[in-house]
Structure formats: structure tokens, C-alpha cells
């Protein structure tokens, strides 16, 4: 869909995605923190599975479990935060910007 600026009528308009970007970053940080906090269970599982390999296996299994827990939490949080941010962009924030005059406005205006 083509938009035009309500100020200068230019059709040189871009999506800002501010809510999506901020939501993704915030969700990623929160998800990673949650994943790291939950990584203790992943580390203990990894250590148990790595016990077959002896002390080195236990260390590598624990590290891998903690790393995967943090990564999984970060990815999940980023996706959830981005989706929430998209809804903010669509319904609350000025989601479009005119590259000609700098005016910001909502797509439903």
C-alpha cells in the first residue's frame, strides 16, 4: 500500500518500526536473562549426559546446557518482544515517516 505524507503530500514515506525494534531488544535481553537463570537445569542435564565422558564431558556438557538455555531464552524473548512491538507500531505509535519533510504519522490517519 502506498502512503502519502499528510504534511507535504510526498509519497516518499518509510516504515519506522520503532516499537518492533525496541520490543525485540527488550524481549531479547529479558529472554536471555530468563534463559540464563533457567540454564542451571540445562547445565545439570548437560552434566549428567556428559558424565559418560568423564570430567571433561561433565564440564563440556554443563557449559553446552547453559549456553543453549541462554540462547533459547534470547531467541524466544526477541520474537515475542518484536511481535508486541509490531502491535504497538500498528495501533499506538507513529509508524510512518516522510523522508522529504520528516513528518511522522500513523498509517490509519
PADO-211681 format. One record per atom (N, C-alpha, C, CB): residue number from 0; residue in three letters; atom name; x, y, z. Coordinates in nm, 3 decimals, padded with zeros to 5 digits. Glycine has a CB too. Example, Ala and Ser with C-alpha at 12.3 -4.5 7.8 and 13.67 -1.06 7.14 Angstrom:
+-----+-----+------+---------+---------+---------+
|   n | res | atom |      xx |      yy |      zz |
+-----+-----+------+---------+---------+---------+
|   0 | ALA |    N |  01.319 | -00.569 |  00.780 |
|   0 | ALA |   CA |  01.230 | -00.450 |  00.780 |
|   0 | ALA |    C |  01.320 | -00.330 |  00.780 |
|   0 | ALA |   CB |  01.131 | -00.447 |  00.905 |
|   1 | SER |    N |  01.285 | -00.225 |  00.708 |
|   1 | SER |   CA |  01.367 | -00.106 |  00.714 |
|   1 | SER |    C |  01.290 |  00.003 |  00.787 |
|   1 | SER |   CB |  01.408 | -00.060 |  00.572 |
+-----+-----+------+---------+---------+---------+
// end
This chain:
+-----+-----+------+---------+---------+---------+
|   n | res | atom |      xx |      yy |      zz |
+-----+-----+------+---------+---------+---------+
|   0 | UNK |    N |  00.084 | -00.117 |  00.000 |
|   0 | UNK |   CA |  00.000 |  00.000 |  00.000 |
|   0 | UNK |    C |  00.089 |  00.124 |  00.000 |
|   0 | UNK |   CB | -00.096 |  00.000 |  00.121 |
|   1 | UNK |    N |  00.049 |  00.222 | -00.077 |
|   1 | UNK |   CA |  00.125 |  00.346 | -00.089 |
|   1 | UNK |    C |  00.067 |  00.452 |  00.005 |
|   1 | UNK |   CB |  00.125 |  00.396 | -00.236 |
|   2 | UNK |    N |  00.154 |  00.520 |  00.074 |
|   2 | UNK |   CA |  00.112 |  00.625 |  00.167 |
|   2 | UNK |    C |  00.166 |  00.759 |  00.118 |
|   2 | UNK |   CB |  00.162 |  00.595 |  00.311 |
|   3 | UNK |    N |  00.095 |  00.865 |  00.154 |
|   3 | UNK |   CA |  00.146 |  00.999 |  00.126 |
|   3 | UNK |    C |  00.147 |  01.079 |  00.255 |
|   3 | UNK |   CB |  00.059 |  01.070 |  00.017 |
|   4 | UNK |    N |  00.243 |  01.169 |  00.266 |
|   4 | UNK |   CA |  00.260 |  01.249 |  00.386 |
|   4 | UNK |    C |  00.143 |  01.346 |  00.403 |
|   4 | UNK |   CB |  00.393 |  01.326 |  00.380 |
|   5 | UNK |    N |  00.084 |  01.352 |  00.522 |
|   5 | UNK |   CA | -00.026 |  01.447 |  00.545 |
|   5 | UNK |    C |  00.022 |  01.592 |  00.549 |
|   5 | UNK |   CB | -00.098 |  01.413 |  00.675 |
|   6 | UNK |    N |  00.152 |  01.613 |  00.563 |
|   6 | UNK |   CA |  00.207 |  01.748 |  00.572 |
|   6 | UNK |    C |  00.242 |  01.805 |  00.435 |
|   6 | UNK |   CB |  00.329 |  01.748 |  00.661 |
|   7 | UNK |    N |  00.325 |  01.730 |  00.359 |
|   7 | UNK |   CA |  00.375 |  01.782 |  00.231 |
|   7 | UNK |    C |  00.323 |  01.705 |  00.110 |
|   7 | UNK |   CB |  00.526 |  01.780 |  00.230 |
|   8 | UNK |    N |  00.244 |  01.601 |  00.132 |
|   8 | UNK |   CA |  00.185 |  01.516 |  00.029 |
|   8 | UNK |    C |  00.287 |  01.434 | -00.051 |
|   8 | UNK |   CB |  00.107 |  01.601 | -00.065 |
|   9 | UNK |    N |  00.409 |  01.426 | -00.004 |
|   9 | UNK |   CA |  00.510 |  01.345 | -00.070 |
|   9 | UNK |    C |  00.476 |  01.197 | -00.051 |
|   9 | UNK |   CB |  00.651 |  01.376 | -00.015 |
|  10 | UNK |    N |  00.510 |  01.116 | -00.150 |
|  10 | UNK |   CA |  00.490 |  00.972 | -00.138 |
|  10 | UNK |    C |  00.619 |  00.901 | -00.099 |
|  10 | UNK |   CB |  00.437 |  00.915 | -00.270 |
|  11 | UNK |    N |  00.717 |  00.978 | -00.058 |
|  11 | UNK |   CA |  00.845 |  00.924 | -00.012 |
|  11 | UNK |    C |  00.835 |  00.896 |  00.138 |
|  11 | UNK |   CB |  00.964 |  01.022 | -00.043 |
|  12 | UNK |    N |  00.768 |  00.786 |  00.170 |
|  12 | UNK |   CA |  00.733 |  00.751 |  00.308 |
|  12 | UNK |    C |  00.793 |  00.614 |  00.340 |
|  12 | UNK |   CB |  00.578 |  00.751 |  00.329 |
|  13 | UNK |    N |  00.851 |  00.600 |  00.460 |
|  13 | UNK |   CA |  00.909 |  00.473 |  00.505 |
|  13 | UNK |    C |  00.849 |  00.432 |  00.639 |
|  13 | UNK |   CB |  01.063 |  00.486 |  00.517 |
|  14 | UNK |    N |  00.851 |  00.301 |  00.664 |
|  14 | UNK |   CA |  00.808 |  00.248 |  00.795 |
|  14 | UNK |    C |  00.920 |  00.269 |  00.895 |
|  14 | UNK |   CB |  00.770 |  00.097 |  00.785 |
|  15 | UNK |    N |  00.885 |  00.311 |  01.017 |
|  15 | UNK |   CA |  00.984 |  00.338 |  01.120 |
|  15 | UNK |    C |  01.021 |  00.215 |  01.203 |
|  15 | UNK |   CB |  00.934 |  00.447 |  01.212 |
|  16 | UNK |    N |  00.927 |  00.129 |  01.233 |
|  16 | UNK |   CA |  00.948 |  00.006 |  01.311 |
|  16 | UNK |    C |  01.011 |  00.033 |  01.448 |
|  16 | UNK |   CB |  01.036 | -00.090 |  01.233 |
|  17 | UNK |    N |  00.982 |  00.144 |  01.510 |
|  17 | UNK |   CA |  01.039 |  00.175 |  01.642 |
|  17 | UNK |    C |  00.993 |  00.077 |  01.748 |
|  17 | UNK |   CB |  01.002 |  00.318 |  01.683 |
|  18 | UNK |    N |  00.864 |  00.050 |  01.753 |
|  18 | UNK |   CA |  00.812 | -00.042 |  01.853 |
|  18 | UNK |    C |  00.868 | -00.182 |  01.836 |
|  18 | UNK |   CB |  00.661 | -00.047 |  01.846 |
|  19 | UNK |    N |  00.876 | -00.228 |  01.712 |
|  19 | UNK |   CA |  00.930 | -00.362 |  01.686 |
|  19 | UNK |    C |  01.076 | -00.372 |  01.728 |
|  19 | UNK |   CB |  00.915 | -00.397 |  01.538 |
|  20 | UNK |    N |  01.155 | -00.269 |  01.697 |
|  20 | UNK |   CA |  01.297 | -00.272 |  01.731 |
|  20 | UNK |    C |  01.319 | -00.269 |  01.882 |
|  20 | UNK |   CB |  01.369 | -00.154 |  01.667 |
|  21 | UNK |    N |  01.251 | -00.178 |  01.950 |
|  21 | UNK |   CA |  01.266 | -00.168 |  02.095 |
|  21 | UNK |    C |  01.211 | -00.293 |  02.164 |
|  21 | UNK |   CB |  01.194 | -00.041 |  02.149 |
|  22 | UNK |    N |  01.097 | -00.341 |  02.116 |
|  22 | UNK |   CA |  01.040 | -00.463 |  02.173 |
|  22 | UNK |    C |  01.130 | -00.583 |  02.155 |
|  22 | UNK |   CB |  00.905 | -00.491 |  02.111 |
|  23 | UNK |    N |  01.193 | -00.593 |  02.038 |
|  23 | UNK |   CA |  01.284 | -00.704 |  02.013 |
|  23 | UNK |    C |  01.406 | -00.701 |  02.102 |
|  23 | UNK |   CB |  01.327 | -00.704 |  01.869 |
|  24 | UNK |    N |  01.463 | -00.582 |  02.120 |
|  24 | UNK |   CA |  01.581 | -00.569 |  02.206 |
|  24 | UNK |    C |  01.545 | -00.599 |  02.351 |
|  24 | UNK |   CB |  01.641 | -00.427 |  02.194 |
|  25 | UNK |    N |  01.435 | -00.540 |  02.397 |
|  25 | UNK |   CA |  01.393 | -00.561 |  02.535 |
|  25 | UNK |    C |  01.359 | -00.708 |  02.560 |
|  25 | UNK |   CB |  01.272 | -00.472 |  02.568 |
|  26 | UNK |    N |  01.285 | -00.767 |  02.467 |
|  26 | UNK |   CA |  01.250 | -00.908 |  02.481 |
|  26 | UNK |    C |  01.371 | -00.998 |  02.477 |
|  26 | UNK |   CB |  01.153 | -00.948 |  02.372 |
|  27 | UNK |    N |  01.468 | -00.963 |  02.393 |
|  27 | UNK |   CA |  01.591 | -01.043 |  02.384 |
|  27 | UNK |    C |  01.670 | -01.040 |  02.512 |
|  27 | UNK |   CB |  01.677 | -00.994 |  02.271 |
|  28 | UNK |    N |  01.682 | -00.921 |  02.571 |
|  28 | UNK |   CA |  01.755 | -00.908 |  02.697 |
|  28 | UNK |    C |  01.683 | -00.984 |  02.808 |
|  28 | UNK |   CB |  01.772 | -00.759 |  02.736 |
|  29 | UNK |    N |  01.552 | -00.964 |  02.817 |
|  29 | UNK |   CA |  01.475 | -01.032 |  02.922 |
|  29 | UNK |    C |  01.476 | -01.183 |  02.900 |
|  29 | UNK |   CB |  01.330 | -00.981 |  02.925 |
|  30 | UNK |    N |  01.463 | -01.226 |  02.775 |
|  30 | UNK |   CA |  01.464 | -01.369 |  02.745 |
|  30 | UNK |    C |  01.597 | -01.433 |  02.775 |
|  30 | UNK |   CB |  01.427 | -01.392 |  02.602 |
|  31 | UNK |    N |  01.706 | -01.361 |  02.743 |
|  31 | UNK |   CA |  01.838 | -01.415 |  02.772 |
|  31 | UNK |    C |  01.860 | -01.427 |  02.922 |
|  31 | UNK |   CB |  01.947 | -01.327 |  02.711 |
|  32 | UNK |    N |  01.818 | -01.324 |  02.997 |
|  32 | UNK |   CA |  01.831 | -01.330 |  03.142 |
|  32 | UNK |    C |  01.751 | -01.446 |  03.199 |
|  32 | UNK |   CB |  01.785 | -01.198 |  03.206 |
|  33 | UNK |    N |  01.631 | -01.463 |  03.148 |
|  33 | UNK |   CA |  01.548 | -01.575 |  03.194 |
|  33 | UNK |    C |  01.610 | -01.708 |  03.153 |
|  33 | UNK |   CB |  01.406 | -01.562 |  03.137 |
|  34 | UNK |    N |  01.664 | -01.713 |  03.032 |
|  34 | UNK |   CA |  01.728 | -01.835 |  02.986 |
|  34 | UNK |    C |  01.851 | -01.871 |  03.066 |
|  34 | UNK |   CB |  01.765 | -01.822 |  02.842 |
|  35 | UNK |    N |  01.929 | -01.770 |  03.102 |
|  35 | UNK |   CA |  02.048 | -01.795 |  03.183 |
|  35 | UNK |    C |  02.007 | -01.841 |  03.322 |
|  35 | UNK |   CB |  02.138 | -01.669 |  03.191 |
|  36 | UNK |    N |  01.902 | -01.780 |  03.377 |
|  36 | UNK |   CA |  01.855 | -01.822 |  03.509 |
|  36 | UNK |    C |  01.806 | -01.967 |  03.504 |
|  36 | UNK |   CB |  01.742 | -01.727 |  03.558 |
|  37 | UNK |    N |  01.739 | -02.002 |  03.395 |
|  37 | UNK |   CA |  01.691 | -02.140 |  03.380 |
|  37 | UNK |    C |  01.798 | -02.235 |  03.330 |
|  37 | UNK |   CB |  01.575 | -02.143 |  03.287 |
|  38 | UNK |    N |  01.914 | -02.181 |  03.298 |
|  38 | UNK |   CA |  02.022 | -02.264 |  03.243 |
|  38 | UNK |    C |  02.081 | -02.358 |  03.345 |
|  38 | UNK |   CB |  02.130 | -02.178 |  03.186 |
|  39 | UNK |    N |  02.057 | -02.332 |  03.471 |
|  39 | UNK |   CA |  02.109 | -02.423 |  03.573 |
|  39 | UNK |    C |  02.053 | -02.563 |  03.553 |
|  39 | UNK |   CB |  02.076 | -02.372 |  03.715 |
|  40 | UNK |    N |  01.925 | -02.570 |  03.515 |
|  40 | UNK |   CA |  01.868 | -02.703 |  03.488 |
|  40 | UNK |    C |  01.926 | -02.761 |  03.360 |
|  40 | UNK |   CB |  01.714 | -02.695 |  03.478 |
|  41 | UNK |    N |  01.949 | -02.674 |  03.260 |
|  41 | UNK |   CA |  02.012 | -02.721 |  03.137 |
|  41 | UNK |    C |  02.155 | -02.765 |  03.162 |
|  41 | UNK |   CB |  02.009 | -02.612 |  03.031 |
|  42 | UNK |    N |  02.224 | -02.693 |  03.249 |
|  42 | UNK |   CA |  02.363 | -02.729 |  03.281 |
|  42 | UNK |    C |  02.367 | -02.861 |  03.356 |
|  42 | UNK |   CB |  02.430 | -02.619 |  03.364 |
|  43 | UNK |    N |  02.275 | -02.880 |  03.449 |
|  43 | UNK |   CA |  02.277 | -03.007 |  03.525 |
|  43 | UNK |    C |  02.241 | -03.124 |  03.434 |
|  43 | UNK |   CB |  02.180 | -03.001 |  03.645 |
|  44 | UNK |    N |  02.149 | -03.102 |  03.340 |
|  44 | UNK |   CA |  02.116 | -03.207 |  03.244 |
|  44 | UNK |    C |  02.236 | -03.237 |  03.156 |
|  44 | UNK |   CB |  01.996 | -03.167 |  03.158 |
|  45 | UNK |    N |  02.302 | -03.131 |  03.108 |
|  45 | UNK |   CA |  02.421 | -03.149 |  03.025 |
|  45 | UNK |    C |  02.532 | -03.218 |  03.100 |
|  45 | UNK |   CB |  02.469 | -03.016 |  02.975 |
|  46 | UNK |    N |  02.546 | -03.186 |  03.227 |
|  46 | UNK |   CA |  02.650 | -03.251 |  03.308 |
|  46 | UNK |    C |  02.619 | -03.399 |  03.326 |
|  46 | UNK |   CB |  02.663 | -03.182 |  03.445 |
|  47 | UNK |    N |  02.491 | -03.430 |  03.345 |
|  47 | UNK |   CA |  02.453 | -03.571 |  03.362 |
|  47 | UNK |    C |  02.478 | -03.650 |  03.234 |
|  47 | UNK |   CB |  02.304 | -03.583 |  03.403 |
|  48 | UNK |    N |  02.444 | -03.589 |  03.120 |
|  48 | UNK |   CA |  02.468 | -03.657 |  02.993 |
|  48 | UNK |    C |  02.617 | -03.666 |  02.962 |
|  48 | UNK |   CB |  02.394 | -03.585 |  02.880 |
|  49 | UNK |    N |  02.691 | -03.564 |  03.004 |
|  49 | UNK |   CA |  02.834 | -03.562 |  02.978 |
|  49 | UNK |    C |  02.914 | -03.650 |  03.072 |
|  49 | UNK |   CB |  02.884 | -03.425 |  02.987 |
|  50 | UNK |    N |  02.850 | -03.702 |  03.176 |
|  50 | UNK |   CA |  02.921 | -03.786 |  03.274 |
|  50 | UNK |    C |  02.981 | -03.909 |  03.209 |
|  50 | UNK |   CB |  02.827 | -03.828 |  03.385 |
|  51 | UNK |    N |  02.925 | -03.950 |  03.097 |
|  51 | UNK |   CA |  02.979 | -04.066 |  03.025 |
|  51 | UNK |    C |  03.121 | -04.037 |  02.980 |
|  51 | UNK |   CB |  02.890 | -04.101 |  02.903 |
|  52 | UNK |    N |  03.150 | -03.910 |  02.949 |
|  52 | UNK |   CA |  03.284 | -03.871 |  02.902 |
|  52 | UNK |    C |  03.379 | -03.835 |  03.013 |
|  52 | UNK |   CB |  03.273 | -03.756 |  02.808 |
|  53 | UNK |    N |  03.342 | -03.855 |  03.136 |
|  53 | UNK |   CA |  03.431 | -03.823 |  03.247 |
|  53 | UNK |    C |  03.427 | -03.676 |  03.282 |
|  53 | UNK |   CB |  03.573 | -03.864 |  03.214 |
|  54 | UNK |    N |  03.530 | -03.627 |  03.353 |
|  54 | UNK |   CA |  03.532 | -03.487 |  03.397 |
|  54 | UNK |    C |  03.523 | -03.386 |  03.282 |
|  54 | UNK |   CB |  03.658 | -03.461 |  03.476 |
|  55 | UNK |    N |  03.590 | -03.414 |  03.171 |
|  55 | UNK |   CA |  03.583 | -03.322 |  03.056 |
|  55 | UNK |    C |  03.442 | -03.322 |  02.999 |
|  55 | UNK |   CB |  03.686 | -03.363 |  02.946 |
|  56 | UNK |    N |  03.381 | -03.437 |  02.990 |
|  56 | UNK |   CA |  03.243 | -03.447 |  02.941 |
|  56 | UNK |    C |  03.146 | -03.373 |  03.030 |
|  56 | UNK |   CB |  03.202 | -03.592 |  02.929 |
|  57 | UNK |    N |  03.166 | -03.383 |  03.160 |
|  57 | UNK |   CA |  03.079 | -03.312 |  03.254 |
|  57 | UNK |    C |  03.092 | -03.161 |  03.234 |
|  57 | UNK |   CB |  03.114 | -03.350 |  03.400 |
|  58 | UNK |    N |  03.215 | -03.113 |  03.223 |
|  58 | UNK |   CA |  03.237 | -02.969 |  03.204 |
|  58 | UNK |    C |  03.178 | -02.921 |  03.073 |
|  58 | UNK |   CB |  03.387 | -02.936 |  03.209 |
|  59 | UNK |    N |  03.205 | -02.992 |  02.965 |
|  59 | UNK |   CA |  03.152 | -02.952 |  02.834 |
|  59 | UNK |    C |  03.001 | -02.964 |  02.829 |
|  59 | UNK |   CB |  03.215 | -03.036 |  02.723 |
|  60 | UNK |    N |  02.946 | -03.066 |  02.888 |
|  60 | UNK |   CA |  02.800 | -03.083 |  02.892 |
|  60 | UNK |    C |  02.733 | -02.973 |  02.970 |
|  60 | UNK |   CB |  02.764 | -03.217 |  02.951 |
|  61 | UNK |    N |  02.791 | -02.937 |  03.084 |
|  61 | UNK |   CA |  02.735 | -02.827 |  03.165 |
|  61 | UNK |    C |  02.740 | -02.696 |  03.091 |
|  61 | UNK |   CB |  02.809 | -02.814 |  03.297 |
|  62 | UNK |    N |  02.853 | -02.668 |  03.025 |
|  62 | UNK |   CA |  02.868 | -02.543 |  02.950 |
|  62 | UNK |    C |  02.769 | -02.539 |  02.834 |
|  62 | UNK |   CB |  03.013 | -02.529 |  02.898 |
|  63 | UNK |    N |  02.758 | -02.650 |  02.761 |
|  63 | UNK |   CA |  02.666 | -02.654 |  02.646 |
|  63 | UNK |    C |  02.522 | -02.637 |  02.691 |
|  63 | UNK |   CB |  02.682 | -02.787 |  02.571 |
|  64 | UNK |    N |  02.485 | -02.698 |  02.802 |
|  64 | UNK |   CA |  02.348 | -02.684 |  02.853 |
|  64 | UNK |    C |  02.317 | -02.541 |  02.892 |
|  64 | UNK |   CB |  02.327 | -02.775 |  02.972 |
|  65 | UNK |    N |  02.411 | -02.475 |  02.958 |
|  65 | UNK |   CA |  02.389 | -02.335 |  02.998 |
|  65 | UNK |    C |  02.383 | -02.244 |  02.876 |
|  65 | UNK |   CB |  02.501 | -02.289 |  03.093 |
|  66 | UNK |    N |  02.470 | -02.267 |  02.780 |
|  66 | UNK |   CA |  02.473 | -02.186 |  02.659 |
|  66 | UNK |    C |  02.344 | -02.200 |  02.580 |
|  66 | UNK |   CB |  02.593 | -02.224 |  02.571 |
|  67 | UNK |    N |  02.298 | -02.322 |  02.563 |
|  67 | UNK |   CA |  02.174 | -02.344 |  02.489 |
|  67 | UNK |    C |  02.053 | -02.285 |  02.561 |
|  67 | UNK |   CB |  02.152 | -02.493 |  02.466 |
|  68 | UNK |    N |  02.053 | -02.292 |  02.694 |
|  68 | UNK |   CA |  01.944 | -02.230 |  02.770 |
|  68 | UNK |    C |  01.938 | -02.080 |  02.749 |
|  68 | UNK |   CB |  01.959 | -02.261 |  02.918 |
|  69 | UNK |    N |  02.054 | -02.014 |  02.752 |
|  69 | UNK |   CA |  02.059 | -01.870 |  02.729 |
|  69 | UNK |    C |  02.019 | -01.832 |  02.588 |
|  69 | UNK |   CB |  02.197 | -01.817 |  02.758 |
|  70 | UNK |    N |  02.067 | -01.909 |  02.491 |
|  70 | UNK |   CA |  02.033 | -01.880 |  02.351 |
|  70 | UNK |    C |  01.884 | -01.900 |  02.324 |
|  70 | UNK |   CB |  02.114 | -01.969 |  02.257 |
|  71 | UNK |    N |  01.829 | -02.008 |  02.374 |
|  71 | UNK |   CA |  01.687 | -02.035 |  02.353 |
|  71 | UNK |    C |  01.601 | -01.926 |  02.416 |
|  71 | UNK |   CB |  01.648 | -02.172 |  02.412 |
|  72 | UNK |    N |  01.637 | -01.883 |  02.535 |
|  72 | UNK |   CA |  01.563 | -01.776 |  02.601 |
|  72 | UNK |    C |  01.574 | -01.646 |  02.525 |
|  72 | UNK |   CB |  01.613 | -01.756 |  02.743 |
|  73 | UNK |    N |  01.693 | -01.614 |  02.474 |
|  73 | UNK |   CA |  01.713 | -01.490 |  02.398 |
|  73 | UNK |    C |  01.633 | -01.488 |  02.270 |
|  73 | UNK |   CB |  01.860 | -01.472 |  02.367 |
|  74 | UNK |    N |  01.633 | -01.598 |  02.197 |
|  74 | UNK |   CA |  01.558 | -01.604 |  02.071 |
|  74 | UNK |    C |  01.409 | -01.593 |  02.097 |
|  74 | UNK |   CB |  01.589 | -01.733 |  01.995 |
|  75 | UNK |    N |  01.361 | -01.667 |  02.195 |
|  75 | UNK |   CA |  01.218 | -01.664 |  02.227 |
|  75 | UNK |    C |  01.175 | -01.524 |  02.272 |
|  75 | UNK |   CB |  01.185 | -01.766 |  02.337 |
|  76 | UNK |    N |  01.256 | -01.461 |  02.357 |
|  76 | UNK |   CA |  01.224 | -01.326 |  02.404 |
|  76 | UNK |    C |  01.226 | -01.223 |  02.292 |
|  76 | UNK |   CB |  01.321 | -01.285 |  02.512 |
|  77 | UNK |    N |  01.321 | -01.235 |  02.201 |
|  77 | UNK |   CA |  01.329 | -01.142 |  02.088 |
|  77 | UNK |    C |  01.207 | -01.153 |  01.999 |
|  77 | UNK |   CB |  01.456 | -01.167 |  02.007 |
|  78 | UNK |    N |  01.166 | -01.276 |  01.968 |
|  78 | UNK |   CA |  01.049 | -01.295 |  01.883 |
|  78 | UNK |    C |  00.922 | -01.242 |  01.949 |
|  78 | UNK |   CB |  01.032 | -01.442 |  01.849 |
|  79 | UNK |    N |  00.905 | -01.271 |  02.076 |
|  79 | UNK |   CA |  00.786 | -01.223 |  02.147 |
|  79 | UNK |    C |  00.786 | -01.072 |  02.158 |
|  79 | UNK |   CB |  00.779 | -01.285 |  02.288 |
|  80 | UNK |    N |  00.901 | -01.013 |  02.192 |
|  80 | UNK |   CA |  00.909 | -00.866 |  02.202 |
|  80 | UNK |    C |  00.884 | -00.797 |  02.069 |
|  80 | UNK |   CB |  01.045 | -00.826 |  02.254 |
|  81 | UNK |    N |  00.933 | -00.857 |  01.961 |
|  81 | UNK |   CA |  00.912 | -00.799 |  01.828 |
|  81 | UNK |    C |  00.764 | -00.801 |  01.790 |
|  81 | UNK |   CB |  00.992 | -00.875 |  01.723 |
|  82 | UNK |    N |  00.696 | -00.908 |  01.821 |
|  82 | UNK |   CA |  00.552 | -00.918 |  01.790 |
|  82 | UNK |    C |  00.472 | -00.814 |  01.869 |
|  82 | UNK |   CB |  00.500 | -01.059 |  01.820 |
|  83 | UNK |    N |  00.505 | -00.798 |  01.996 |
|  83 | UNK |   CA |  00.436 | -00.697 |  02.077 |
|  83 | UNK |    C |  00.466 | -00.558 |  02.022 |
|  83 | UNK |   CB |  00.479 | -00.707 |  02.226 |
|  84 | UNK |    N |  00.592 | -00.534 |  01.986 |
|  84 | UNK |   CA |  00.630 | -00.405 |  01.929 |
|  84 | UNK |    C |  00.560 | -00.375 |  01.798 |
|  84 | UNK |   CB |  00.778 | -00.401 |  01.909 |
|  85 | UNK |    N |  00.537 | -00.478 |  01.714 |
|  85 | UNK |   CA |  00.465 | -00.458 |  01.589 |
|  85 | UNK |    C |  00.322 | -00.410 |  01.616 |
|  85 | UNK |   CB |  00.462 | -00.588 |  01.507 |
|  86 | UNK |    N |  00.261 | -00.467 |  01.717 |
|  86 | UNK |   CA |  00.124 | -00.423 |  01.753 |
|  86 | UNK |    C |  00.125 | -00.278 |  01.803 |
|  86 | UNK |   CB |  00.063 | -00.515 |  01.861 |
|  87 | UNK |    N |  00.228 | -00.241 |  01.877 |
|  87 | UNK |   CA |  00.240 | -00.101 |  01.920 |
|  87 | UNK |    C |  00.256 | -00.010 |  01.799 |
|  87 | UNK |   CB |  00.359 | -00.084 |  02.017 |
|  88 | UNK |    N |  00.340 | -00.052 |  01.703 |
|  88 | UNK |   CA |  00.358 |  00.026 |  01.581 |
|  88 | UNK |    C |  00.227 |  00.044 |  01.507 |
|  88 | UNK |   CB |  00.461 | -00.040 |  01.490 |
|  89 | UNK |    N |  00.149 | -00.063 |  01.497 |
|  89 | UNK |   CA |  00.025 | -00.058 |  01.420 |
|  89 | UNK |    C | -00.084 |  00.026 |  01.485 |
|  89 | UNK |   CB | -00.026 | -00.197 |  01.400 |
|  90 | UNK |    N | -00.094 |  00.023 |  01.618 |
|  90 | UNK |   CA | -00.209 |  00.081 |  01.684 |
|  90 | UNK |    C | -00.182 |  00.204 |  01.770 |
|  90 | UNK |   CB | -00.272 | -00.021 |  01.767 |
|  91 | UNK |    N | -00.058 |  00.228 |  01.811 |
|  91 | UNK |   CA | -00.033 |  00.337 |  01.905 |
|  91 | UNK |    C |  00.069 |  00.438 |  01.852 |
|  91 | UNK |   CB |  00.016 |  00.281 |  02.037 |
|  92 | UNK |    N |  00.183 |  00.389 |  01.805 |
|  92 | UNK |   CA |  00.292 |  00.478 |  01.767 |
|  92 | UNK |    C |  00.277 |  00.531 |  01.624 |
|  92 | UNK |   CB |  00.425 |  00.407 |  01.780 |
|  93 | UNK |    N |  00.343 |  00.642 |  01.595 |
|  93 | UNK |   CA |  00.354 |  00.690 |  01.458 |
|  93 | UNK |    C |  00.447 |  00.595 |  01.384 |
|  93 | UNK |   CB |  00.406 |  00.839 |  01.452 |
|  94 | UNK |    N |  00.390 |  00.514 |  01.296 |
|  94 | UNK |   CA |  00.469 |  00.408 |  01.233 |
|  94 | UNK |    C |  00.528 |  00.445 |  01.098 |
|  94 | UNK |   CB |  00.386 |  00.287 |  01.218 |
|  95 | UNK |    N |  00.494 |  00.563 |  01.046 |
|  95 | UNK |   CA |  00.546 |  00.607 |  00.916 |
|  95 | UNK |    C |  00.620 |  00.739 |  00.930 |
|  95 | UNK |   CB |  00.432 |  00.619 |  00.814 |
|  96 | UNK |    N |  00.717 |  00.761 |  00.842 |
|  96 | UNK |   CA |  00.792 |  00.886 |  00.842 |
|  96 | UNK |    C |  00.815 |  00.930 |  00.698 |
|  96 | UNK |   CB |  00.927 |  00.869 |  00.917 |
|  97 | UNK |    N |  00.791 |  01.058 |  00.674 |
|  97 | UNK |   CA |  00.817 |  01.116 |  00.542 |
|  97 | UNK |    C |  00.966 |  01.147 |  00.532 |
|  97 | UNK |   CB |  00.730 |  01.244 |  00.520 |
|  98 | UNK |    N |  01.030 |  01.095 |  00.429 |
|  98 | UNK |   CA |  01.172 |  01.123 |  00.411 |
|  98 | UNK |    C |  01.195 |  01.260 |  00.349 |
|  98 | UNK |   CB |  01.236 |  01.016 |  00.325 |
|  99 | UNK |    N |  01.089 |  01.324 |  00.304 |
|  99 | UNK |   CA |  01.101 |  01.456 |  00.245 |
|  99 | UNK |    C |  01.100 |  01.567 |  00.352 |
|  99 | UNK |   CB |  00.987 |  01.479 |  00.145 |
| 100 | UNK |    N |  01.002 |  01.563 |  00.443 |
| 100 | UNK |   CA |  00.990 |  01.671 |  00.542 |
| 100 | UNK |    C |  01.014 |  01.623 |  00.686 |
| 100 | UNK |   CB |  00.854 |  01.734 |  00.533 |
| 101 | UNK |    N |  01.022 |  01.491 |  00.709 |
| 101 | UNK |   CA |  01.048 |  01.440 |  00.843 |
| 101 | UNK |    C |  00.924 |  01.420 |  00.928 |
| 101 | UNK |   CB |  01.139 |  01.531 |  00.914 |
| 102 | UNK |    N |  00.806 |  01.448 |  00.876 |
| 102 | UNK |   CA |  00.681 |  01.431 |  00.949 |
| 102 | UNK |    C |  00.659 |  01.283 |  00.982 |
| 102 | UNK |   CB |  00.561 |  01.486 |  00.868 |
| 103 | UNK |    N |  00.618 |  01.254 |  01.105 |
| 103 | UNK |   CA |  00.581 |  01.117 |  01.143 |
| 103 | UNK |    C |  00.430 |  01.111 |  01.159 |
| 103 | UNK |   CB |  00.653 |  01.073 |  01.275 |
| 104 | UNK |    N |  00.372 |  00.998 |  01.123 |
| 104 | UNK |   CA |  00.227 |  00.983 |  01.130 |
| 104 | UNK |    C |  00.192 |  00.835 |  01.131 |
| 104 | UNK |   CB |  00.157 |  01.055 |  01.011 |
| 105 | UNK |    N |  00.067 |  00.808 |  01.165 |
| 105 | UNK |   CA |  00.019 |  00.670 |  01.169 |
| 105 | UNK |    C | -00.040 |  00.632 |  01.034 |
| 105 | UNK |   CB | -00.086 |  00.650 |  01.281 |
| 106 | UNK |    N | -00.033 |  00.505 |  01.002 |
| 106 | UNK |   CA | -00.083 |  00.459 |  00.873 |
| 106 | UNK |    C | -00.235 |  00.467 |  00.862 |
| 106 | UNK |   CB | -00.039 |  00.318 |  00.849 |
| 107 | UNK |    N | -00.305 |  00.473 |  00.975 |
| 107 | UNK |   CA | -00.451 |  00.479 |  00.970 |
| 107 | UNK |    C | -00.505 |  00.622 |  00.969 |
| 107 | UNK |   CB | -00.508 |  00.406 |  01.088 |
| 108 | UNK |    N | -00.415 |  00.720 |  00.958 |
| 108 | UNK |   CA | -00.460 |  00.860 |  00.952 |
| 108 | UNK |    C | -00.508 |  00.895 |  00.814 |
| 108 | UNK |   CB | -00.348 |  00.955 |  00.994 |
+-----+-----+------+---------+---------+---------+
// end
